Amino acid sequence: MTRTTYRCTCGALLEFKQDLEKESRVTTPSWKCTDCGTPVPGKIAEKVRHQHPS
């Protein structure tokens, strides 16, 4: 299985759940970059949040 990564506009490489911050004030989960708070596209965030460093 290939690993999903996403390069945020701030330059941060998002690879693992720890790199995402959940925005809980909305009914549908949305995710942001932990470094800058930029929203991450939903499909990408769902894949990244299931990855754990090994």
Secondary structure, DSSP 4 states (H G I P E B T S, - for coil): -PPP-EE-TTS-EE-SGGGEEEETTSSS-EEEETTT--EE-HHHHHHHTT----
